[in-house]
């Protein structure tokens, strides 16, 4: 992507499927990196338990501010990768698993507190 890529087509990192513990689209930009480590344990046929950690960041590689990014969120290149940890429950239904996740940012003074996410299907 380039700095002329429309906002709607840029990468948004954060939220229930990329960086649980941050608001959806907390990081935005033309470049991104994300990773998830998740341990799923099936308790019985219906209920499962999950422990996870997400890593990720999006940034504007050219360092140009198109005018819609919050100051300090999108650097020329990331100084660090955002990290979150959390736990979740999986409820198996005939239409697929329901996800209930609780995530916390690790070491971020801008974001604090737990975020709750509800979704259908696995995170990856």
C-alpha beads as a LAMMPS data file, in Angstrom:
LAMMPS data file: protein, C-alpha beads

124 atoms
123 bonds

1 atom types
1 bond types

-500.0 500.0 xlo xhi
-500.0 500.0 ylo yhi
-500.0 500.0 zlo zhi

Masses

1 110.0

Atoms # bond

1 1 1 0.000 0.000 0.000
2 1 1 1.001 3.592 -0.423
3 1 1 0.088 6.845 1.299
4 1 1 -2.544 7.412 -1.410
5 1 1 -4.423 4.210 -0.486
6 1 1 -7.963 5.161 0.658
7 1 1 -8.672 4.907 4.391
8 1 1 -11.242 2.156 3.838
9 1 1 -8.586 -0.087 2.267
10 1 1 -5.822 0.464 4.833
11 1 1 -4.933 -2.061 7.507
12 1 1 -6.700 -1.751 10.856
13 1 1 -5.222 -3.720 13.761
14 1 1 -7.087 -4.143 17.029
15 1 1 -10.331 -5.730 18.086
16 1 1 -11.739 -9.217 18.402
17 1 1 -9.891 -10.821 15.516
18 1 1 -6.423 -9.237 15.425
19 1 1 -5.383 -7.687 18.739
20 1 1 -7.812 -8.586 21.518
21 1 1 -7.402 -6.026 24.291
22 1 1 -7.419 -2.964 22.016
23 1 1 -10.340 -1.202 20.370
24 1 1 -11.056 -2.162 16.762
25 1 1 -8.715 -0.292 14.428
26 1 1 -6.584 1.162 17.228
27 1 1 -3.550 0.954 14.922
28 1 1 -4.005 1.973 11.275
29 1 1 -1.648 2.215 8.340
30 1 1 -0.285 0.909 5.086
31 1 1 1.838 -1.844 6.675
32 1 1 0.948 -4.409 9.345
33 1 1 2.163 -7.398 11.276
34 1 1 0.004 -9.659 13.476
35 1 1 0.454 -12.993 15.241
36 1 1 -1.571 -15.070 17.694
37 1 1 -0.611 -17.858 20.069
38 1 1 -3.666 -19.683 21.401
39 1 1 -4.046 -22.804 23.544
40 1 1 -7.510 -24.371 23.166
41 1 1 -8.638 -26.941 25.728
42 1 1 -11.898 -28.809 25.221
43 1 1 -13.681 -29.272 28.576
44 1 1 -16.559 -31.362 27.189
45 1 1 -18.474 -31.710 23.896
46 1 1 -19.980 -28.231 24.227
47 1 1 -17.582 -26.068 26.237
48 1 1 -13.956 -25.140 25.642
49 1 1 -11.419 -22.879 27.369
50 1 1 -8.798 -20.697 25.655
51 1 1 -5.666 -18.885 26.806
52 1 1 -4.143 -16.554 24.214
53 1 1 -1.620 -13.860 23.433
54 1 1 -1.857 -11.548 20.418
55 1 1 0.918 -9.454 18.916
56 1 1 0.549 -6.809 16.245
57 1 1 0.822 -3.342 14.875
58 1 1 -0.103 -1.322 11.803
59 1 1 1.801 1.765 10.709
60 1 1 2.215 4.242 7.909
61 1 1 5.587 3.294 6.466
62 1 1 6.091 6.590 4.634
63 1 1 5.450 8.523 7.820
64 1 1 2.881 10.732 6.090
65 1 1 -0.218 11.690 8.065
66 1 1 -3.266 11.545 5.773
67 1 1 -5.231 13.544 8.333
68 1 1 -7.376 10.851 9.952
69 1 1 -4.857 9.119 12.231
70 1 1 -4.686 9.886 15.924
71 1 1 -1.356 11.455 16.855
72 1 1 1.164 8.971 18.221
73 1 1 -0.590 5.840 16.953
74 1 1 1.065 5.411 13.583
75 1 1 4.787 6.039 13.492
76 1 1 7.099 5.908 10.478
77 1 1 8.103 2.458 11.672
78 1 1 6.923 0.771 14.879
79 1 1 9.123 1.221 17.921
80 1 1 7.453 -1.783 19.489
81 1 1 4.819 -4.389 18.777
82 1 1 1.625 -4.226 20.852
83 1 1 1.050 -7.320 23.002
84 1 1 -2.118 -8.586 24.644
85 1 1 -3.020 -11.586 26.780
86 1 1 -6.380 -13.060 27.623
87 1 1 -8.736 -15.911 28.271
88 1 1 -11.876 -17.075 26.554
89 1 1 -14.670 -19.596 26.394
90 1 1 -15.823 -21.505 23.310
91 1 1 -19.357 -22.868 23.119
92 1 1 -19.850 -25.376 20.311
93 1 1 -23.203 -24.988 18.549
94 1 1 -24.617 -26.629 15.398
95 1 1 -23.772 -23.463 13.408
96 1 1 -20.201 -23.216 14.759
97 1 1 -18.396 -22.143 17.905
98 1 1 -19.373 -19.016 19.834
99 1 1 -16.372 -17.069 21.157
100 1 1 -16.341 -15.118 24.418
101 1 1 -12.916 -13.506 24.871
102 1 1 -11.470 -11.177 27.510
103 1 1 -8.211 -9.445 26.524
104 1 1 -5.792 -7.060 28.262
105 1 1 -3.015 -4.906 26.744
106 1 1 0.425 -5.621 28.209
107 1 1 2.742 -2.711 29.002
108 1 1 0.744 0.017 27.220
109 1 1 0.195 3.215 29.186
110 1 1 -2.344 4.525 26.605
111 1 1 -4.668 1.522 26.895
112 1 1 -5.609 -0.100 30.161
113 1 1 -8.319 -2.389 31.329
114 1 1 -10.046 -5.451 29.990
115 1 1 -11.964 -5.618 26.707
116 1 1 -14.719 -8.166 26.040
117 1 1 -15.357 -9.673 22.585
118 1 1 -18.151 -11.892 21.317
119 1 1 -17.956 -13.543 17.901
120 1 1 -18.744 -16.704 15.941
121 1 1 -16.125 -19.067 14.550
122 1 1 -12.492 -19.516 15.537
123 1 1 -10.123 -16.534 15.595
124 1 1 -7.951 -18.243 12.951

Bonds

1 1 1 2
2 1 2 3
3 1 3 4
4 1 4 5
5 1 5 6
6 1 6 7
7 1 7 8
8 1 8 9
9 1 9 10
10 1 10 11
11 1 11 12
12 1 12 13
13 1 13 14
14 1 14 15
15 1 15 16
16 1 16 17
17 1 17 18
18 1 18 19
19 1 19 20
20 1 20 21
21 1 21 22
22 1 22 23
23 1 23 24
24 1 24 25
25 1 25 26
26 1 26 27
27 1 27 28
28 1 28 29
29 1 29 30
30 1 30 31
31 1 31 32
32 1 32 33
33 1 33 34
34 1 34 35
35 1 35 36
36 1 36 37
37 1 37 38
38 1 38 39
39 1 39 40
40 1 40 41
41 1 41 42
42 1 42 43
43 1 43 44
44 1 44 45
45 1 45 46
46 1 46 47
47 1 47 48
48 1 48 49
49 1 49 50
50 1 50 51
51 1 51 52
52 1 52 53
53 1 53 54
54 1 54 55
55 1 55 56
56 1 56 57
57 1 57 58
58 1 58 59
59 1 59 60
60 1 60 61
61 1 61 62
62 1 62 63
63 1 63 64
64 1 64 65
65 1 65 66
66 1 66 67
67 1 67 68
68 1 68 69
69 1 69 70
70 1 70 71
71 1 71 72
72 1 72 73
73 1 73 74
74 1 74 75
75 1 75 76
76 1 76 77
77 1 77 78
78 1 78 79
79 1 79 80
80 1 80 81
81 1 81 82
82 1 82 83
83 1 83 84
84 1 84 85
85 1 85 86
86 1 86 87
87 1 87 88
88 1 88 89
89 1 89 90
90 1 90 91
91 1 91 92
92 1 92 93
93 1 93 94
94 1 94 95
95 1 95 96
96 1 96 97
97 1 97 98
98 1 98 99
99 1 99 100
100 1 100 101
101 1 101 102
102 1 102 103
103 1 103 104
104 1 104 105
105 1 105 106
106 1 106 107
107 1 107 108
108 1 108 109
109 1 109 110
110 1 110 111
111 1 111 112
112 1 112 113
113 1 113 114
114 1 114 115
115 1 115 116
116 1 116 117
117 1 117 118
118 1 118 119
119 1 119 120
120 1 120 121
121 1 121 122
122 1 122 123
123 1 123 124
